[in-house]
Structure formats: C-alpha cells, structure tokens
Amino acid sequence: MILITIPTPDVTILKQENPQLSHIYGFTDFHLITRERGGIFMFYNDKDELLFVGKARKLRQRIKKHFEDTVSPMKNHRDEVAKIEVCLVEDPVERELYETYIANKHKAKYNPDKVTQG
C-alpha cells in the first residue's frame, strides 16, 4: 500500500463578504498566490466541502481561469466557492498524483473525470 500525505496549504484565501477592492467572485487576495510556481489548488464551499481540485504549472493564472473561462467544470458553480487552498508542488508527476488522490479521498463534487465511483 502507498501512503500519501496531503500537503499543508501554503496559501489560503477566503471570499470576502463586502470586497472593497477589485475582485473576482468575492476574492480579493489573488496576489498572495504565486505567479511563477506550480502546485495544486482546492476550491471549498462555505461548509468546507471540497468542490474541485486542480493542478497547474503556474498557479495564479490557472486558478483565475476557472473564474473566467467558459469551459471550466466550475463555470456554473463559481458562486459556491468560499475558500481556495494552494499547495506548492513543483514536480508534475506529484501534482497529478495529489490531484487524483485528493479528488477521490474527499469526493470532489466537480471533478467527475477524477473521482471513481464505488
């Protein structure tokens, strides 16, 4: 058996109730997420349930795309996101393993291609 330990988040940003600055779906702290490093990210709702887990070579750009593009699995569920956690993981193979493991372990609601049934 392989033991996988989910990394502790390096950055957590929360949706603001009344954002004063320019924002994307209530998130004002995207600047805390690195532009240049890779890793995994998790979107949670206000009940702390995992909605989606993803991976990226450049985290900030990829996370923002989930709030902007029309092909994201999150496109109809963006308003549900209350918290974003980011873990820096440089190795692409490790990112893939973490993404699949976390999606299955926590039954990510909007990762249908990653979560096995049963």
N, CA, C and O atoms as a GROMACS GRO file, in nm:
protein
  472
    1MET      N    1   0.084  -0.118   0.000
    1MET     CA    2   0.000   0.000   0.000
    1MET      C    3   0.089   0.125   0.000
    1MET      O    4   0.193   0.130   0.066
    2ILE      N    5   0.046   0.224  -0.074
    2ILE     CA    6   0.118   0.350  -0.081
    2ILE      C    7   0.050   0.448   0.014
    2ILE      O    8  -0.072   0.463   0.013
    3LEU      N    9   0.130   0.515   0.095
    3LEU     CA   10   0.078   0.615   0.187
    3LEU      C   11   0.102   0.753   0.127
    3LEU      O   12   0.216   0.791   0.101
    4ILE      N   13  -0.005   0.828   0.106
    4ILE     CA   14   0.005   0.963   0.051
    4ILE      C   15  -0.040   1.060   0.159
    4ILE      O   16  -0.150   1.047   0.214
    5THR      N   17   0.043   1.156   0.188
    5THR     CA   18   0.010   1.261   0.284
    5THR      C   19  -0.020   1.388   0.207
    5THR      O   20   0.063   1.438   0.131
    6ILE      N   21  -0.139   1.440   0.226
    6ILE     CA   22  -0.179   1.563   0.157
    6ILE      C   23  -0.098   1.678   0.215
    6ILE      O   24  -0.092   1.695   0.337
    7PRO      N   25  -0.036   1.758   0.129
    7PRO     CA   26   0.044   1.870   0.180
    7PRO      C   27  -0.040   1.973   0.255
    7PRO      O   28  -0.159   1.990   0.227
    8THR      N   29   0.022   2.040   0.350
    8THR     CA   30  -0.042   2.150   0.420
    8THR      C   31  -0.047   2.269   0.324
    8THR      O   32   0.053   2.298   0.258
    9PRO      N   33  -0.160   2.339   0.316
    9PRO     CA   34  -0.168   2.453   0.224
    9PRO      C   35  -0.064   2.560   0.255
    9PRO      O   36  -0.040   2.594   0.371
   10ASP      N   37  -0.003   2.613   0.150
   10ASP     CA   38   0.091   2.724   0.162
   10ASP      C   39   0.018   2.858   0.166
   10ASP      O   40   0.065   2.954   0.227
   11VAL      N   41  -0.098   2.863   0.099
   11VAL     CA   42  -0.178   2.985   0.094
   11VAL      C   43  -0.326   2.946   0.101
   11VAL      O   44  -0.369   2.851   0.036
   12THR      N   45  -0.402   3.020   0.181
   12THR     CA   46  -0.547   3.004   0.186
   12THR      C   47  -0.607   3.143   0.169
   12THR      O   48  -0.571   3.237   0.240
   13ILE      N   49  -0.701   3.154   0.074
   13ILE     CA   50  -0.770   3.282   0.060
   13ILE      C   51  -0.920   3.257   0.074
   13ILE      O   52  -0.973   3.155   0.029
   14LEU      N   53  -0.986   3.352   0.138
   14LEU     CA   54  -1.129   3.340   0.167
   14LEU      C   55  -1.208   3.444   0.090
   14LEU      O   56  -1.161   3.555   0.064
   15LYS      N   57  -1.330   3.406   0.055
   15LYS     CA   58  -1.420   3.500  -0.011
   15LYS      C   59  -1.456   3.609   0.088
   15LYS      O   60  -1.484   3.581   0.205
   16GLN      N   61  -1.454   3.733   0.042
   16GLN     CA   62  -1.489   3.848   0.126
   16GLN      C   63  -1.638   3.878   0.112
   16GLN      O   64  -1.692   3.872   0.001
   17GLU      N   65  -1.701   3.910   0.220
   17GLU     CA   66  -1.844   3.943   0.217
   17GLU      C   67  -1.871   4.072   0.141
   17GLU      O   68  -1.961   4.078   0.057
   18ASN      N   69  -1.793   4.175   0.170
   18ASN     CA   70  -1.809   4.305   0.105
   18ASN      C   71  -1.674   4.351   0.052
   18ASN      O   72  -1.611   4.439   0.112
   19PRO      N   73  -1.628   4.294  -0.058
   19PRO     CA   74  -1.495   4.331  -0.108
   19PRO      C   75  -1.491   4.478  -0.148
   19PRO      O   76  -1.577   4.527  -0.222
   20GLN      N   77  -1.390   4.548  -0.100
   20GLN     CA   78  -1.374   4.690  -0.130
   20GLN      C   79  -1.289   4.712  -0.255
   20GLN      O   80  -1.305   4.812  -0.326
   21LEU      N   81  -1.199   4.619  -0.281
   21LEU     CA   82  -1.110   4.632  -0.395
   21LEU      C   83  -1.168   4.557  -0.514
   21LEU      O   84  -1.270   4.489  -0.504
   22SER      N   85  -1.101   4.569  -0.627
   22SER     CA   86  -1.143   4.492  -0.743
   22SER      C   87  -1.134   4.344  -0.705
   22SER      O   88  -1.041   4.304  -0.634
   23HIS      N   89  -1.226   4.266  -0.750
   23HIS     CA   90  -1.232   4.127  -0.705
   23HIS      C   91  -1.286   4.036  -0.814
   23HIS      O   92  -1.343   4.081  -0.914
   24ILE      N   93  -1.268   3.909  -0.794
   24ILE     CA   94  -1.323   3.805  -0.880
   24ILE      C   95  -1.407   3.716  -0.790
   24ILE      O   96  -1.353   3.645  -0.706
   25TYR      N   97  -1.539   3.720  -0.807
   25TYR     CA   98  -1.633   3.640  -0.729
   25TYR      C   99  -1.608   3.653  -0.579
   25TYR      O  100  -1.621   3.555  -0.506
   26GLY      N  101  -1.573   3.771  -0.534
   26GLY     CA  102  -1.556   3.798  -0.392
   26GLY      C  103  -1.416   3.773  -0.337
   26GLY      O  104  -1.391   3.799  -0.219
   27PHE      N  105  -1.325   3.725  -0.421
   27PHE     CA  106  -1.187   3.700  -0.376
   27PHE      C  107  -1.101   3.821  -0.411
   27PHE      O  108  -1.094   3.862  -0.526
   28THR      N  109  -1.034   3.876  -0.310
   28THR     CA  110  -0.951   3.994  -0.331
   28THR      C  111  -0.803   3.966  -0.310
   28THR      O  112  -0.721   4.055  -0.334
   29ASP      N  113  -0.767   3.847  -0.267
   29ASP     CA  114  -0.629   3.818  -0.229
   29ASP      C  115  -0.554   3.728  -0.328
   29ASP      O  116  -0.466   3.654  -0.287
   30PHE      N  117  -0.588   3.734  -0.456
   30PHE     CA  118  -0.518   3.653  -0.555
   30PHE      C  119  -0.368   3.685  -0.558
   30PHE      O  120  -0.287   3.601  -0.596
   31HIS      N  121  -0.331   3.807  -0.517
   31HIS     CA  122  -0.190   3.846  -0.516
   31HIS      C  123  -0.106   3.759  -0.422
   31HIS      O  124   0.016   3.755  -0.435
   32LEU      N  125  -0.170   3.689  -0.329
   32LEU     CA  126  -0.097   3.602  -0.236
   32LEU      C  127  -0.054   3.471  -0.301
   32LEU      O  128   0.031   3.400  -0.249
   33ILE      N  129  -0.115   3.439  -0.415
   33ILE     CA  130  -0.084   3.315  -0.487
   33ILE      C  131   0.027   3.343  -0.588
   33ILE      O  132   0.019   3.439  -0.665
   34THR      N  133   0.128   3.259  -0.586
   34THR     CA  134   0.242   3.278  -0.675
   34THR      C  135   0.202   3.275  -0.823
   34THR      O  136   0.113   3.200  -0.863
   35ARG      N  137   0.271   3.357  -0.901
   35ARG     CA  138   0.253   3.356  -1.047
   35ARG      C  139   0.343   3.253  -1.114
   35ARG      O  140   0.309   3.198  -1.218
   36GLU      N  141   0.457   3.227  -1.054
   36GLU     CA  142   0.563   3.153  -1.121
   36GLU      C  143   0.579   3.007  -1.081
   36GLU      O  144   0.652   2.934  -1.147
   37ARG      N  145   0.514   2.963  -0.976
   37ARG     CA  146   0.537   2.827  -0.928
   37ARG      C  147   0.416   2.739  -0.951
   37ARG      O  148   0.304   2.787  -0.966
   38GLY      N  149   0.441   2.609  -0.953
   38GLY     CA  150   0.336   2.512  -0.976
   38GLY      C  151   0.286   2.450  -0.847
   38GLY      O  152   0.348   2.463  -0.742
   39GLY      N  153   0.172   2.382  -0.859
   39GLY     CA  154   0.117   2.316  -0.742
   39GLY      C  155  -0.023   2.267  -0.766
   39GLY      O  156  -0.067   2.250  -0.880
   40ILE      N  157  -0.093   2.246  -0.656
   40ILE     CA  158  -0.232   2.203  -0.661
   40ILE      C  159  -0.317   2.308  -0.589
   40ILE      O  160  -0.268   2.381  -0.503
   41PHE      N  161  -0.445   2.312  -0.625
   41PHE     CA  162  -0.536   2.406  -0.561
   41PHE      C  163  -0.669   2.337  -0.538
   41PHE      O  164  -0.709   2.248  -0.612
   42MET      N  165  -0.736   2.380  -0.432
   42MET     CA  166  -0.864   2.321  -0.394
   42MET      C  167  -0.965   2.430  -0.368
   42MET      O  168  -0.936   2.528  -0.299
   43PHE      N  169  -1.084   2.414  -0.423
   43PHE     CA  170  -1.195   2.506  -0.400
   43PHE      C  171  -1.292   2.440  -0.303
   43PHE      O  172  -1.331   2.325  -0.322
   44TYR      N  173  -1.331   2.513  -0.198
   44TYR     CA  174  -1.424   2.463  -0.097
   44TYR      C  175  -1.547   2.553  -0.090
   44TYR      O  176  -1.540   2.671  -0.124
   45ASN      N  177  -1.658   2.496  -0.048
   45ASN     CA  178  -1.778   2.578  -0.026
   45ASN      C  179  -1.779   2.628   0.119
   45ASN      O  180  -1.684   2.605   0.193
   46ASP      N  181  -1.887   2.695   0.157
   46ASP     CA  182  -1.894   2.752   0.292
   46ASP      C  183  -1.914   2.648   0.401
   46ASP      O  184  -1.907   2.680   0.520
   47LYS      N  185  -1.939   2.522   0.363
   47LYS     CA  186  -1.948   2.412   0.460
   47LYS      C  187  -1.817   2.334   0.466
   47LYS      O  188  -1.810   2.228   0.529
   48ASP      N  189  -1.714   2.387   0.402
   48ASP     CA  190  -1.581   2.326   0.396
   48ASP      C  191  -1.581   2.192   0.320
   48ASP      O  192  -1.499   2.105   0.348
   49GLU      N  193  -1.674   2.177   0.226
   49GLU     CA  194  -1.678   2.058   0.141
   49GLU      C  195  -1.596   2.086   0.016
   49GLU      O  196  -1.604   2.195  -0.041
   50LEU      N  197  -1.517   1.987  -0.026
   50LEU     CA  198  -1.434   2.005  -0.144
   50LEU      C  199  -1.519   2.005  -0.270
   50LEU      O  200  -1.592   1.910  -0.298
   51LEU      N  201  -1.509   2.113  -0.344
   51LEU     CA  202  -1.583   2.125  -0.470
   51LEU      C  203  -1.499   2.080  -0.588
   51LEU      O  204  -1.548   2.010  -0.677
   52PHE      N  205  -1.371   2.119  -0.589
   52PHE     CA  206  -1.286   2.094  -0.705
   52PHE      C  207  -1.141   2.097  -0.662
   52PHE      O  208  -1.102   2.177  -0.577
   53VAL      N  209  -1.061   2.010  -0.722
   53VAL     CA  210  -0.916   2.013  -0.703
   53VAL      C  211  -0.853   2.015  -0.842
   53VAL      O  212  -0.897   1.945  -0.933
   54GLY      N  213  -0.748   2.095  -0.855
   54GLY     CA  214  -0.679   2.105  -0.983
   54GLY      C  215  -0.530   2.122  -0.962
   54GLY      O  216  -0.482   2.136  -0.850
   55LYS      N  217  -0.459   2.119  -1.074
   55LYS     CA  218  -0.313   2.134  -1.070
   55LYS      C  219  -0.273   2.235  -1.176
   55LYS      O  220  -0.348   2.260  -1.270
   56ALA      N  221  -0.154   2.292  -1.160
   56ALA     CA  222  -0.108   2.392  -1.257
   56ALA      C  223   0.042   2.411  -1.249
   56ALA      O  224   0.103   2.394  -1.144
   57ARG      N  225   0.102   2.446  -1.363
   57ARG     CA  226   0.243   2.484  -1.368
   57ARG      C  227   0.261   2.625  -1.312
   57ARG      O  228   0.362   2.655  -1.248
   58LYS      N  229   0.162   2.710  -1.337
   58LYS     CA  230   0.162   2.848  -1.286
   58LYS      C  231   0.027   2.869  -1.220
   58LYS      O  232  -0.075   2.885  -1.287
   59LEU      N  233   0.028   2.870  -1.088
   59LEU     CA  234  -0.096   2.861  -1.011
   59LEU      C  235  -0.193   2.977  -1.028
   59LEU      O  236  -0.310   2.955  -1.057
   60ARG      N  237  -0.146   3.100  -1.012
   60ARG     CA  238  -0.240   3.212  -1.011
   60ARG      C  239  -0.319   3.221  -1.142
   60ARG      O  240  -0.441   3.240  -1.140
   61GLN      N  241  -0.250   3.208  -1.254
   61GLN     CA  242  -0.318   3.218  -1.382
   61GLN      C  243  -0.423   3.108  -1.399
   61GLN      O  244  -0.533   3.133  -1.448
   62ARG      N  245  -0.388   2.986  -1.357
   62ARG     CA  246  -0.480   2.874  -1.375
   62ARG      C  247  -0.603   2.889  -1.286
   62ARG      O  248  -0.715   2.863  -1.329
   63ILE      N  249  -0.582   2.929  -1.163
   63ILE     CA  250  -0.695   2.946  -1.070
   63ILE      C  251  -0.789   3.054  -1.122
   63ILE      O  252  -0.911   3.037  -1.121
   64LYS      N  253  -0.733   3.166  -1.168
   64LYS     CA  254  -0.816   3.274  -1.222
   64LYS      C  255  -0.896   3.228  -1.343
   64LYS      O  256  -1.011   3.270  -1.362
   65LYS      N  257  -0.837   3.141  -1.426
   65LYS     CA  258  -0.908   3.093  -1.545
   65LYS      C  259  -1.036   3.019  -1.507
   65LYS      O  260  -1.134   3.025  -1.580
   66HIS      N  261  -1.036   2.950  -1.393
   66HIS     CA  262  -1.156   2.879  -1.350
   66HIS      C  263  -1.270   2.976  -1.319
   66HIS      O  264  -1.387   2.937  -1.320
   67PHE      N  265  -1.237   3.102  -1.292
   67PHE     CA  266  -1.340   3.202  -1.265
   67PHE      C  267  -1.374   3.285  -1.388
   67PHE      O  268  -1.464   3.368  -1.384
   68GLU      N  269  -1.302   3.262  -1.498
   68GLU     CA  270  -1.321   3.346  -1.616
   68GLU      C  271  -1.366   3.271  -1.741
   68GLU      O  272  -1.448   3.322  -1.817
   69ASP      N  273  -1.313   3.150  -1.765
   69ASP     CA  274  -1.340   3.087  -1.894
   69ASP      C  275  -1.472   3.012  -1.898
   69ASP      O  276  -1.537   2.990  -1.795
   70THR      N  277  -1.511   2.974  -2.017
   70THR     CA  278  -1.642   2.911  -2.038
   70THR      C  279  -1.635   2.759  -2.042
   70THR      O  280  -1.738   2.693  -2.055
   71VAL      N  281  -1.516   2.702  -2.030
   71VAL     CA  282  -1.503   2.556  -2.036
   71VAL      C  283  -1.468   2.493  -1.902
   71VAL      O  284  -1.461   2.370  -1.892
   72SER      N  285  -1.447   2.573  -1.800
   72SER     CA  286  -1.413   2.520  -1.668
   72SER      C  287  -1.529   2.438  -1.613
   72SER      O  288  -1.644   2.476  -1.630
   73PRO      N  289  -1.499   2.326  -1.547
   73PRO     CA  290  -1.605   2.250  -1.482
   73PRO      C  291  -1.672   2.331  -1.371
   73PRO      O  292  -1.779   2.294  -1.322
   74MET      N  293  -1.611   2.441  -1.331
   74MET     CA  294  -1.664   2.527  -1.225
   74MET      C  295  -1.752   2.639  -1.280
   74MET      O  296  -1.807   2.717  -1.202
   75LYS      N  297  -1.767   2.649  -1.412
   75LYS     CA  298  -1.834   2.767  -1.471
   75LYS      C  299  -1.973   2.793  -1.416
   75LYS      O  300  -2.014   2.909  -1.408
   76ASN      N  301  -2.048   2.690  -1.380
   76ASN     CA  302  -2.182   2.709  -1.326
   76ASN      C  303  -2.186   2.707  -1.173
   76ASN      O  304  -2.293   2.714  -1.113
   77HIS      N  305  -2.069   2.697  -1.111
   77HIS     CA  306  -2.063   2.678  -0.965
   77HIS      C  307  -1.969   2.778  -0.897
   77HIS      O  308  -1.935   2.760  -0.780
   78ARG      N  309  -1.928   2.880  -0.967
   78ARG     CA  310  -1.830   2.976  -0.913
   78ARG      C  311  -1.878   3.045  -0.787
   78ARG      O  312  -1.798   3.073  -0.697
   79ASP      N  313  -2.007   3.071  -0.778
   79ASP     CA  314  -2.061   3.139  -0.660
   79ASP      C  315  -2.054   3.053  -0.534
   79ASP      O  316  -2.062   3.105  -0.423
   80GLU      N  317  -2.039   2.922  -0.551
   80GLU     CA  318  -2.031   2.832  -0.436
   80GLU      C  319  -1.896   2.838  -0.366
   80GLU      O  320  -1.886   2.804  -0.248
   81VAL      N  321  -1.792   2.881  -0.436
   81VAL     CA  322  -1.656   2.879  -0.381
   81VAL      C  323  -1.642   2.984  -0.271
   81VAL      O  324  -1.663   3.103  -0.294
   82ALA      N  325  -1.606   2.937  -0.151
   82ALA     CA  326  -1.589   3.025  -0.035
   82ALA      C  327  -1.444   3.030   0.012
   82ALA      O  328  -1.404   3.122   0.082
   83LYS      N  329  -1.365   2.929  -0.028
   83LYS     CA  330  -1.226   2.922   0.017
   83LYS      C  331  -1.143   2.855  -0.092
   83LYS      O  332  -1.188   2.760  -0.157
   84ILE      N  333  -1.022   2.905  -0.112
   84ILE     CA  334  -0.927   2.846  -0.204
   84ILE      C  335  -0.800   2.814  -0.125
   84ILE      O  336  -0.743   2.902  -0.060
   85GLU      N  337  -0.756   2.689  -0.132
   85GLU     CA  338  -0.629   2.649  -0.070
   85GLU      C  339  -0.530   2.614  -0.181
   85GLU      O  340  -0.567   2.554  -0.282
   86VAL      N  341  -0.404   2.653  -0.161
   86VAL     CA  342  -0.299   2.632  -0.260
   86VAL      C  343  -0.181   2.563  -0.192
   86VAL      O  344  -0.135   2.605  -0.086
   87CYS      N  345  -0.132   2.457  -0.255
   87CYS     CA  346  -0.013   2.386  -0.207
   87CYS      C  347   0.092   2.390  -0.318
   87CYS      O  348   0.063   2.352  -0.431
   88LEU      N  349   0.212   2.436  -0.287
   88LEU     CA  350   0.318   2.440  -0.386
   88LEU      C  351   0.376   2.300  -0.404
   88LEU      O  352   0.421   2.237  -0.308
   89VAL      N  353   0.372   2.251  -0.528
   89VAL     CA  354   0.424   2.119  -0.563
   89VAL      C  355   0.491   2.136  -0.699
   89VAL      O  356   0.422   2.151  -0.800
   90GLU      N  357   0.621   2.133  -0.703
   90GLU     CA  358   0.693   2.160  -0.828
   90GLU      C  359   0.690   2.042  -0.926
   90GLU      O  360   0.680   2.063  -1.047
   91ASP      N  361   0.698   1.921  -0.877
   91ASP     CA  362   0.706   1.803  -0.965
   91ASP      C  363   0.572   1.773  -1.031
   91ASP      O  364   0.472   1.753  -0.962
   92PRO      N  365   0.566   1.770  -1.166
   92PRO     CA  366   0.439   1.747  -1.236
   92PRO      C  367   0.377   1.610  -1.206
   92PRO      O  368   0.254   1.598  -1.203
   93VAL      N  369   0.457   1.510  -1.184
   93VAL     CA  370   0.404   1.377  -1.152
   93VAL      C  371   0.338   1.380  -1.015
   93VAL      O  372   0.231   1.323  -0.996
   94GLU      N  373   0.402   1.446  -0.920
   94GLU     CA  374   0.343   1.459  -0.786
   94GLU      C  375   0.213   1.537  -0.791
   94GLU      O  376   0.117   1.503  -0.722
   95ARG      N  377   0.208   1.643  -0.872
   95ARG     CA  378   0.084   1.721  -0.886
   95ARG      C  379  -0.030   1.633  -0.936
   95ARG      O  380  -0.141   1.640  -0.884
   96GLU      N  381  -0.002   1.550  -1.035
   96GLU     CA  382  -0.104   1.460  -1.090
   96GLU      C  383  -0.152   1.361  -0.984
   96GLU      O  384  -0.272   1.336  -0.971
   97LEU      N  385  -0.058   1.304  -0.909
   97LEU     CA  386  -0.095   1.208  -0.804
   97LEU      C  387  -0.179   1.274  -0.695
   97LEU      O  388  -0.281   1.220  -0.653
   98TYR      N  389  -0.136   1.391  -0.649
   98TYR     CA  390  -0.212   1.461  -0.546
   98TYR      C  391  -0.351   1.497  -0.594
   98TYR      O  392  -0.449   1.480  -0.521
   99GLU      N  393  -0.361   1.547  -0.716
   99GLU     CA  394  -0.492   1.587  -0.770
   99GLU      C  395  -0.589   1.468  -0.769
   99GLU      O  396  -0.701   1.480  -0.720
  100THR      N  397  -0.545   1.356  -0.822
  100THR     CA  398  -0.631   1.238  -0.829
  100THR      C  399  -0.663   1.184  -0.690
  100THR      O  400  -0.778   1.151  -0.661
  101TYR      N  401  -0.562   1.176  -0.604
  101TYR     CA  402  -0.582   1.124  -0.469
  101TYR      C  403  -0.679   1.211  -0.389
  101TYR      O  404  -0.773   1.160  -0.328
  102ILE      N  405  -0.658   1.342  -0.390
  102ILE     CA  406  -0.742   1.433  -0.312
  102ILE      C  407  -0.886   1.432  -0.366
  102ILE      O  408  -0.981   1.430  -0.288
  103ALA      N  409  -0.901   1.433  -0.497
  103ALA     CA  410  -1.035   1.431  -0.557
  103ALA      C  411  -1.112   1.308  -0.513
  103ALA      O  412  -1.231   1.316  -0.484
  104ASN      N  413  -1.045   1.193  -0.507
  104ASN     CA  414  -1.112   1.069  -0.466
  104ASN      C  415  -1.130   1.059  -0.316
  104ASN      O  416  -1.237   1.019  -0.269
  105LYS      N  417  -1.028   1.094  -0.240
  105LYS     CA  418  -1.036   1.083  -0.094
  105LYS      C  419  -1.146   1.172  -0.037
  105LYS      O  420  -1.216   1.132   0.055
  106HIS      N  421  -1.160   1.292  -0.093
  106HIS     CA  422  -1.257   1.388  -0.040
  106HIS      C  423  -1.379   1.404  -0.129
  106HIS      O  424  -1.461   1.494  -0.109
  107LYS      N  425  -1.391   1.316  -0.229
  107LYS     CA  426  -1.509   1.314  -0.319
  107LYS      C  427  -1.540   1.454  -0.374
  107LYS      O  428  -1.649   1.507  -0.354
  108ALA      N  429  -1.443   1.510  -0.444
  108ALA     CA  430  -1.459   1.643  -0.503
  108ALA      C  431  -1.582   1.644  -0.593
  108ALA      O  432  -1.594   1.564  -0.685
  109LYS      N  433  -1.672   1.735  -0.564
  109LYS     CA  434  -1.803   1.740  -0.627
  109LYS      C  435  -1.797   1.765  -0.778
  109LYS      O  436  -1.878   1.710  -0.853
  110TYR      N  437  -1.703   1.847  -0.823
  110TYR     CA  438  -1.698   1.886  -0.964
  110TYR      C  439  -1.573   1.837  -1.037
  110TYR      O  440  -1.526   1.902  -1.130
  111ASN      N  441  -1.519   1.724  -0.994
  111ASN     CA  442  -1.409   1.657  -1.063
  111ASN      C  443  -1.458   1.521  -1.115
  111ASN      O  444  -1.401   1.418  -1.078
  112PRO      N  445  -1.559   1.518  -1.199
  112PRO     CA  446  -1.614   1.388  -1.241
  112PRO      C  447  -1.515   1.300  -1.315
  112PRO      O  448  -1.526   1.178  -1.310
  113ASP      N  449  -1.418   1.360  -1.383
  113ASP     CA  450  -1.319   1.281  -1.456
  113ASP      C  451  -1.214   1.220  -1.365
  113ASP      O  452  -1.142   1.130  -1.407
  114LYS      N  453  -1.203   1.266  -1.243
  114LYS     CA  454  -1.100   1.217  -1.149
  114LYS      C  455  -1.157   1.125  -1.042
  114LYS      O  456  -1.086   1.037  -0.993
  115VAL      N  457  -1.284   1.143  -1.005
  115VAL     CA  458  -1.341   1.068  -0.893
  115VAL      C  459  -1.398   0.937  -0.944
  115VAL      O  460  -1.484   0.935  -1.032
  116THR      N  461  -1.350   0.827  -0.886
  116THR     CA  462  -1.402   0.695  -0.923
  116THR      C  463  -1.528   0.667  -0.844
  116THR      O  464  -1.538   0.704  -0.727
  117GLN      N  465  -1.620   0.602  -0.904
  117GLN     CA  466  -1.747   0.566  -0.839
  117GLN      C  467  -1.730   0.430  -0.770
  117GLN      O  468  -1.660   0.342  -0.819
  118GLY      N  469  -1.798   0.417  -0.656
  118GLY     CA  470  -1.797   0.286  -0.591
  118GLY      C  471  -1.752   0.287  -0.451
  118GLY      O  472  -1.748   0.182  -0.387
   0.00000   0.00000   0.00000
